[in-house]
Amino acid sequence: MGRYMFKKLGLFPNILSNSRLNRRIHKIPSNCWDAIFRFLSFLAIKSSDTCYFAVDSFPVTYCQKNRIDKRKRFLDRKYIGFAASKKRYFCGIQVHMVVTNQGRPVEMHFKPGAESDLNALWQMELDIPEHSILYADGAYNCFDLEDILFEQNIILLAKRGNKAKNRVRSISEERSISSKRQIVETAFNSITTLFPRNIKASTERGFLTKIICFVIAYSTSFLCPMKLI
């Protein structure tokens, strides 16, 4: 819409067409997008307001269940996952993300829709300060991972649930974990609000690039007091 208005008003008479703009975006190396995200991540971690972190994932659907058999991208079965929050299957990816207590992204990974949250956390760098607390939901319950992170001076606090028999926490501690990890849900809601109804892309790389752009746009919004619409 912005490009259309600029062209109509004559502010940028030689504005690129949609197809040419897409081709130029595709030529941007992935390490450039990674560098931008890492810079924004560095600013988030160094912020004086940052005091803890939260981890979770959200699904990005390429196509719904009723069109899975007709899809042209993400053909491998590993991309068919189950969205617990929506209680339905989907074809696409899971965006696994660590955010600060302000909701600012500090680490992001794209994984196939069928990959578990815990497996993704095992593969994360978790380049966060020592003695940081990382809040998570019950999907990240793993004593081995907790012990390994504790040796690295990172405290993983995942919800235990009512049926936990080991390392049981008090009700007040569980409520505190649930409350503090909600910031990651708020961040996901803000990011997906920027998404169009359907993310259209002719290639898998183009699909992922668009998601990266939305996440970077959200992360950049913390640098200026403007509300993204």
ROMARGU-438931 format. One line per field, with one value per residue: residue in three letters; y, x, z of N, C-alpha, C in turn; chain; residue number from 1. Coordinates in steps of 0.1 Angstrom, whole numbers, always signed. Layout:
BEGIN
rest = [Ala; ...]
n_y = [Y; ...]
n_x = [X; ...]
n_z = [Z; ...]
ca_y = [Y; ...]
ca_x = [X; ...]
ca_z = [Z; ...]
c_y = [Y; ...]
c_x = [X; ...]
c_z = [Z; ...]
kette = [A; ...]
nr = [NUM; ...]
END
This chain:
BEGIN
rest = [Met; Gly; Arg; Tyr; Met; Phe; Lys; Lys; Leu; Gly; Leu; Phe; Pro; Asn; Ile; Leu; Ser; Asn; Ser; Arg; Leu; Asn; Arg; Arg; Ile; His; Lys; Ile; Pro; Ser; Asn; Cys; Trp; Asp; Ala; Ile; Phe; Arg; Phe; Leu; Ser; Phe; Leu; Ala; Ile; Lys; Ser; Ser; Asp; Thr; Cys; Tyr; Phe; Ala; Val; Asp; Ser; Phe; Pro; Val; Thr; Tyr; Cys; Gln; Lys; Asn; Arg; Ile; Asp; Lys; Arg; Lys; Arg; Phe; Leu; Asp; Arg; Lys; Tyr; Ile; Gly; Phe; Ala; Ala; Ser; Lys; Lys; Arg; Tyr; Phe; Cys; Gly; Ile; Gln; Val; His; Met; Val; Val; Thr; Asn; Gln; Gly; Arg; Pro; Val; Glu; Met; His; Phe; Lys; Pro; Gly; Ala; Glu; Ser; Asp; Leu; Asn; Ala; Leu; Trp; Gln; Met; Glu; Leu; Asp; Ile; Pro; Glu; His; Ser; Ile; Leu; Tyr; Ala; Asp; Gly; Ala; Tyr; Asn; Cys; Phe; Asp; Leu; Glu; Asp; Ile; Leu; Phe; Glu; Gln; Asn; Ile; Ile; Leu; Leu; Ala; Lys; Arg; Gly; Asn; Lys; Ala; Lys; Asn; Arg; Val; Arg; Ser; Ile; Ser; Glu; Glu; Arg; Ser; Ile; Ser; Ser; Lys; Arg; Gln; Ile; Val; Glu; Thr; Ala; Phe; Asn; Ser; Ile; Thr; Thr; Leu; Phe; Pro; Arg; Asn; Ile; Lys; Ala; Ser; Thr; Glu; Arg; Gly; Phe; Leu; Thr; Lys; Ile; Ile; Cys; Phe; Val; Ile; Ala; Tyr; Ser; Thr; Ser; Phe; Leu; Cys; Pro; Met; Lys; Leu; Ile]
n_y = [-12; +12; +16; +18; +43; +61; +60; +69; +95; +106; +108; +90; +84; +65; +40; +6; -23; -48; -74; -70; -59; -81; -99; -86; -86; -113; -117; -108; -120; -147; -144; -117; -110; -124; -110; -85; -93; -103; -80; -65; -82; -81; -54; -57; -75; -61; -40; -20; -26; -53; -83; -110; -140; -156; -186; -201; -214; -207; -216; -212; -212; -228; -240; -251; -280; -292; -287; -299; -321; -310; -293; -273; -267; -273; -302; -324; -348; -340; -314; -313; -306; -304; -279; -271; -250; -242; -266; -282; -298; -287; -275; -265; -243; -242; -214; -210; -192; -170; -146; -113; -100; -79; -86; -86; -101; -123; -146; -168; -195; -215; -243; -275; -282; -305; -309; -311; -288; -291; -304; -285; -265; -278; -275; -248; -218; -201; -176; -158; -137; -148; -165; -159; -162; -184; -187; -211; -232; -263; -280; -279; -294; -310; -327; -333; -314; -291; -294; -293; -267; -254; -258; -241; -218; -209; -207; -228; -226; -244; -251; -274; -288; -305; -332; -337; -355; -353; -329; -310; -281; -253; -241; -213; -207; -220; -205; -180; -186; -192; -167; -150; -161; -155; -133; -141; -151; -128; -114; -131; -128; -101; -102; -119; -105; -87; -102; -109; -122; -145; -158; -154; -170; -180; -197; -218; -205; -178; -177; -181; -158; -137; -141; -136; -109; -98; -104; -89; -64; -61; -63; -41; -21; -16; +3; +27; +49; +40; +27; -4; -11]
n_x = [+8; +19; +40; +24; +10; +31; +39; +16; +14; +36; +60; +80; +88; +101; +97; +103; +88; +66; +75; +102; +112; +109; +127; +151; +151; +153; +179; +194; +218; +214; +230; +231; +205; +206; +227; +215; +194; +208; +221; +200; +192; +214; +211; +188; +195; +214; +199; +189; +166; +162; +157; +150; +143; +122; +110; +95; +74; +58; +34; +37; +17; +18; -1; -35; -50; -68; -58; -34; -26; -24; -4; +25; +49; +72; +71; +80; +72; +78; +71; +45; +27; +13; -8; -11; -23; -43; -55; -53; -41; -14; +4; +36; +60; +76; +83; +108; +115; +134; +127; +131; +121; +107; +96; +112; +128; +156; +167; +162; +148; +140; +121; +109; +74; +67; +86; +96; +92; +111; +132; +141; +150; +172; +190; +195; +216; +215; +227; +228; +232; +252; +238; +212; +176; +155; +123; +97; +71; +53; +62; +89; +100; +126; +149; +176; +184; +179; +199; +223; +221; +222; +248; +260; +254; +228; +194; +168; +134; +108; +73; +60; +35; +6; +9; +35; +63; +89; +113; +94; +75; +62; +28; +26; +51; +48; +27; +40; +59; +42; +30; +52; +62; +43; +49; +62; +41; +26; +44; +45; +19; +19; +37; +25; +2; +11; +13; +0; -32; -28; +4; +20; +41; +65; +85; +102; +123; +116; +92; +102; +119; +101; +89; +111; +114; +91; +95; +119; +109; +91; +109; +125; +107; +109; +129; +120; +93; +68; +37; +32; +10]
n_z = [+0; +8; -11; -34; -29; -28; -54; -68; -58; -69; -56; -57; -87; -102; -91; -82; -98; -84; -90; -97; -74; -57; -69; -63; -35; -32; -39; -18; +4; +28; +51; +55; +63; +87; +100; +105; +122; +143; +152; +161; +181; +198; +208; +222; +242; +256; +266; +293; +305; +303; +320; +322; +302; +278; +261; +233; +207; +175; +150; +114; +88; +57; +41; +47; +63; +46; +21; +19; +4; -21; -22; -33; -23; +4; +6; +20; +45; +71; +74; +81; +107; +141; +154; +186; +199; +182; +178; +154; +124; +103; +74; +72; +89; +121; +141; +162; +191; +212; +236; +252; +285; +277; +253; +231; +204; +206; +197; +170; +152; +123; +120; +108; +107; +122; +141; +175; +203; +223; +211; +194; +212; +222; +202; +200; +203; +225; +233; +256; +285; +313; +342; +336; +335; +320; +309; +303; +287; +296; +275; +273; +293; +307; +324; +320; +301; +316; +336; +321; +311; +335; +343; +325; +336; +331; +339; +334; +336; +334; +331; +353; +358; +370; +374; +380; +394; +401; +412; +420; +421; +441; +442; +439; +427; +402; +392; +389; +370; +348; +345; +338; +315; +297; +281; +258; +243; +239; +223; +200; +192; +184; +163; +144; +139; +121; +98; +65; +54; +40; +34; +6; -16; -41; -38; -14; +0; -4; +11; +37; +38; +39; +64; +80; +75; +86; +113; +118; +113; +134; +156; +151; +158; +184; +186; +182; +193; +180; +170; +154; +127]
ca_y = [+0; +24; +18; +23; +57; +69; +61; +77; +109; +110; +110; +81; +81; +53; +29; -7; -31; -58; -86; -66; -58; -95; -104; -79; -91; -127; -116; -105; -132; -150; -139; -103; -110; -129; -100; -75; -98; -104; -67; -61; -91; -75; -43; -62; -81; -50; -31; -19; -31; -68; -90; -124; -144; -167; -193; -208; -214; -205; -221; -204; -221; -226; -243; -257; -294; -296; -285; -305; -330; -302; -283; -274; -264; -280; -315; -335; -350; -334; -301; -315; -306; -301; -267; -274; -239; -242; -280; -287; -300; -277; -277; -252; -244; -236; -204; -211; -179; -166; -131; -107; -97; -69; -93; -83; -113; -124; -158; -173; -207; -221; -258; -281; -282; -317; -309; -307; -276; -295; -308; -272; -259; -285; -270; -233; -213; -195; -167; -149; -135; -158; -163; -155; -171; -187; -193; -219; -240; -277; -287; -279; -301; -320; -325; -333; -300; -282; -296; -288; -252; -249; -258; -230; -206; -205; -214; -230; -228; -248; -255; -288; -294; -311; -346; -339; -363; -349; -315; -304; -267; -248; -235; -199; -208; -224; -193; -170; -191; -190; -153; -144; -167; -149; -122; -146; -152; -115; -111; -138; -122; -89; -105; -125; -94; -80; -111; -109; -133; -157; -155; -159; -171; -190; -206; -219; -194; -166; -178; -178; -145; -128; -142; -129; -94; -94; -104; -78; -52; -61; -61; -27; -12; -12; +13; +40; +48; +40; +14; -10; -14]
ca_x = [+0; +28; +46; +13; +7; +43; +39; +5; +17; +48; +72; +91; +83; +108; +97; +104; +76; +66; +83; +116; +115; +110; +139; +162; +151; +159; +194; +201; +223; +208; +238; +228; +194; +211; +234; +205; +187; +218; +224; +188; +193; +224; +206; +178; +201; +221; +190; +189; +153; +162; +160; +148; +140; +112; +112; +83; +73; +45; +33; +34; +10; +19; -14; -43; -50; -76; -50; -20; -23; -23; +7; +36; +61; +73; +65; +84; +61; +82; +65; +31; +27; +0; -8; -18; -31; -55; -60; -55; -29; -11; +17; +44; +71; +75; +93; +112; +121; +137; +125; +133; +109; +99; +91; +122; +135; +170; +172; +151; +151; +129; +121; +97; +62; +65; +97; +92; +98; +123; +143; +146; +157; +185; +199; +197; +228; +212; +237; +223; +241; +252; +228; +199; +165; +147; +110; +91; +59; +56; +68; +103; +104; +137; +159; +189; +187; +180; +212; +233; +221; +226; +263; +264; +249; +215; +184; +156; +123; +97; +62; +60; +22; +0; +13; +50; +67; +103; +116; +81; +75; +50; +17; +30; +62; +42; +20; +50; +65; +31; +28; +64; +64; +32; +54; +65; +28; +23; +53; +40; +6; +23; +44; +15; -7; +17; +12; -12; -41; -20; +18; +22; +55; +66; +96; +103; +132; +108; +83; +110; +124; +90; +87; +122; +112; +81; +102; +128; +101; +86; +120; +129; +97; +113; +139; +113; +80; +57; +29; +30; -4]
ca_z = [+0; +9; -24; -43; -26; -32; -69; -72; -54; -77; -47; -63; -100; -108; -81; -87; -98; -74; -94; -97; -60; -51; -74; -56; -22; -32; -41; -5; +11; +41; +62; +57; +72; +100; +107; +110; +133; +155; +157; +169; +193; +207; +214; +231; +254; +263; +271; +308; +310; +302; +332; +320; +289; +276; +249; +228; +192; +169; +136; +103; +79; +42; +36; +57; +62; +34; +8; +21; -8; -34; -20; -43; -16; +17; +3; +29; +56; +83; +75; +85; +122; +148; +162; +198; +203; +173; +177; +141; +116; +93; +66; +72; +97; +134; +144; +176; +194; +226; +237; +265; +293; +269; +241; +220; +199; +207; +189; +162; +143; +116; +120; +102; +116; +130; +151; +188; +209; +231; +202; +188; +222; +223; +191; +201; +208; +238; +236; +266; +296; +324; +353; +331; +337; +308; +313; +292; +291; +299; +264; +275; +305; +304; +335; +314; +295; +328; +343; +312; +310; +348; +342; +317; +343; +326; +347; +327; +344; +326; +339; +357; +357; +382; +376; +382; +406; +405; +412; +421; +426; +448; +433; +436; +417; +389; +387; +385; +357; +338; +343; +332; +301; +288; +273; +245; +236; +235; +212; +189; +187; +178; +150; +135; +135; +109; +86; +57; +57; +35; +30; -8; -21; -52; -34; +1; +5; -4; +22; +49; +38; +43; +78; +86; +73; +96; +126; +119; +114; +148; +165; +149; +164; +198; +185; +181; +200; +171; +170; +141; +124]
c_y = [+13; +27; +23; +38; +65; +71; +70; +92; +114; +113; +102; +76; +68; +42; +16; -14; -42; -70; -82; -65; -71; -101; -99; -84; -105; -127; -113; -118; -134; -145; -125; -102; -114; -118; -89; -80; -99; -90; -62; -70; -85; -63; -47; -67; -71; -40; -31; -25; -47; -74; -105; -127; -155; -173; -200; -208; -211; -210; -211; -213; -218; -230; -251; -272; -299; -294; -291; -314; -323; -292; -285; -271; -272; -294; -326; -336; -343; -320; -301; -316; -303; -289; -269; -262; -238; -256; -284; -289; -289; -281; -264; -254; -239; -226; -205; -198; -177; -151; -126; -105; -86; -74; -91; -97; -113; -137; -164; -185; -211; -236; -263; -282; -293; -317; -304; -295; -280; -298; -295; -265; -265; -279; -255; -230; -208; -186; -155; -148; -146; -154; -158; -166; -172; -194; -200; -227; -254; -285; -288; -286; -312; -318; -325; -320; -290; -282; -291; -273; -247; -248; -246; -217; -200; -213; -215; -234; -231; -253; -270; -295; -301; -325; -348; -346; -359; -334; -306; -290; -264; -242; -220; -198; -211; -212; -182; -174; -188; -175; -147; -149; -161; -139; -128; -148; -139; -111; -118; -132; -109; -91; -110; -115; -87; -89; -107; -121; -146; -151; -162; -159; -182; -200; -207; -208; -181; -166; -175; -164; -135; -129; -135; -114; -90; -94; -93; -65; -50; -57; -46; -17; -8; -1; +27; +39; +49; +27; +9; -14; -26]
c_x = [+9; +35; +36; +11; +19; +43; +28; +7; +29; +60; +83; +86; +89; +108; +96; +90; +77; +75; +98; +121; +117; +123; +151; +163; +157; +174; +202; +205; +216; +217; +236; +216; +198; +219; +225; +198; +196; +221; +212; +188; +203; +219; +195; +184; +208; +212; +190; +176; +152; +166; +158; +144; +129; +114; +98; +84; +59; +45; +31; +29; +13; +6; -22; -44; -58; -69; -36; -17; -21; -11; +18; +50; +60; +66; +69; +74; +65; +76; +50; +31; +13; +1; -17; -28; -44; -62; -63; -41; -27; +2; +24; +56; +67; +86; +96; +119; +123; +135; +129; +120; +101; +93; +100; +129; +150; +176; +160; +156; +139; +131; +108; +86; +61; +76; +92; +99; +111; +135; +150; +154; +171; +195; +201; +210; +227; +224; +232; +232; +241; +243; +215; +189; +157; +134; +104; +79; +63; +62; +83; +108; +114; +148; +173; +193; +188; +194; +223; +233; +225; +241; +268; +258; +236; +204; +172; +145; +111; +86; +62; +46; +18; +5; +28; +53; +81; +105; +103; +82; +62; +40; +21; +41; +57; +34; +29; +56; +54; +30; +40; +66; +53; +38; +58; +52; +24; +32; +49; +28; +9; +29; +33; +4; -2; +16; -1; -20; -34; -6; +20; +36; +56; +78; +96; +112; +124; +98; +90; +115; +113; +88; +99; +120; +102; +87; +111; +120; +95; +98; +125; +119; +101; +124; +133; +99; +69; +50; +28; +15; -5]
c_z = [+0; -5; -34; -41; -30; -47; -74; -69; -62; -68; -52; -77; -106; -98; -88; -88; -87; -77; -93; -82; -54; -56; -66; -42; -21; -34; -28; +1; +24; +53; +65; +66; +86; +107; +112; +122; +146; +161; +166; +182; +203; +215; +225; +244; +262; +269; +287; +313; +309; +315; +332; +306; +289; +262; +246; +213; +187; +155; +126; +92; +64; +36; +47; +53; +49; +21; +9; +9; -21; -33; -30; -36; -2; +16; +13; +41; +69; +85; +79; +101; +128; +156; +174; +202; +195; +172; +163; +134; +106; +85; +67; +82; +111; +136; +159; +180; +209; +226; +251; +273; +287; +257; +229; +216; +201; +200; +182; +153; +136; +116; +113; +112; +125; +141; +164; +193; +216; +222; +197; +199; +224; +213; +191; +207; +222; +242; +244; +278; +307; +335; +349; +334; +325; +311; +300; +297; +293; +288; +265; +287; +302; +315; +330; +309; +306; +334; +334; +311; +324; +349; +334; +323; +337; +333; +338; +336; +336; +335; +341; +354; +369; +385; +378; +395; +410; +403; +412; +427; +433; +438; +429; +426; +403; +383; +382; +372; +346; +335; +335; +318; +292; +278; +259; +237; +231; +223; +199; +183; +179; +164; +140; +131; +122; +96; +78; +60; +52; +30; +16; -12; -31; -48; -19; +7; +6; +8; +35; +50; +43; +58; +85; +86; +84; +110; +128; +120; +129; +158; +164; +156; +178; +198; +185; +187; +190; +171; +156; +139; +116]
kette = [A; A; A; A; A; A; A; A; A; A; A; A; A; A; A; A; A; A; A; A; A; A; A; A; A; A; A; A; A; A; A; A; A; A; A; A; A; A; A; A; A; A; A; A; A; A; A; A; A; A; A; A; A; A; A; A; A; A; A; A; A; A; A; A; A; A; A; A; A; A; A; A; A; A; A; A; A; A; A; A; A; A; A; A; A; A; A; A; A; A; A; A; A; A; A; A; A; A; A; A; A; A; A; A; A; A; A; A; A; A; A; A; A; A; A; A; A; A; A; A; A; A; A; A; A; A; A; A; A; A; A; A; A; A; A; A; A; A; A; A; A; A; A; A; A; A; A; A; A; A; A; A; A; A; A; A; A; A; A; A; A; A; A; A; A; A; A; A; A; A; A; A; A; A; A; A; A; A; A; A; A; A; A; A; A; A; A; A; A; A; A; A; A; A; A; A; A; A; A; A; A; A; A; A; A; A; A; A; A; A; A; A; A; A; A; A; A; A; A; A; A; A; A; A; A; A; A; A; A]
nr = [1; 2; 3; 4; 5; 6; 7; 8; 9; 10; 11; 12; 13; 14; 15; 16; 17; 18; 19; 20; 21; 22; 23; 24; 25; 26; 27; 28; 29; 30; 31; 32; 33; 34; 35; 36; 37; 38; 39; 40; 41; 42; 43; 44; 45; 46; 47; 48; 49; 50; 51; 52; 53; 54; 55; 56; 57; 58; 59; 60; 61; 62; 63; 64; 65; 66; 67; 68; 69; 70; 71; 72; 73; 74; 75; 76; 77; 78; 79; 80; 81; 82; 83; 84; 85; 86; 87; 88; 89; 90; 91; 92; 93; 94; 95; 96; 97; 98; 99; 100; 101; 102; 103; 104; 105; 106; 107; 108; 109; 110; 111; 112; 113; 114; 115; 116; 117; 118; 119; 120; 121; 122; 123; 124; 125; 126; 127; 128; 129; 130; 131; 132; 133; 134; 135; 136; 137; 138; 139; 140; 141; 142; 143; 144; 145; 146; 147; 148; 149; 150; 151; 152; 153; 154; 155; 156; 157; 158; 159; 160; 161; 162; 163; 164; 165; 166; 167; 168; 169; 170; 171; 172; 173; 174; 175; 176; 177; 178; 179; 180; 181; 182; 183; 184; 185; 186; 187; 188; 189; 190; 191; 192; 193; 194; 195; 196; 197; 198; 199; 200; 201; 202; 203; 204; 205; 206; 207; 208; 209; 210; 211; 212; 213; 214; 215; 216; 217; 218; 219; 220; 221; 222; 223; 224; 225; 226; 227; 228; 229]
END
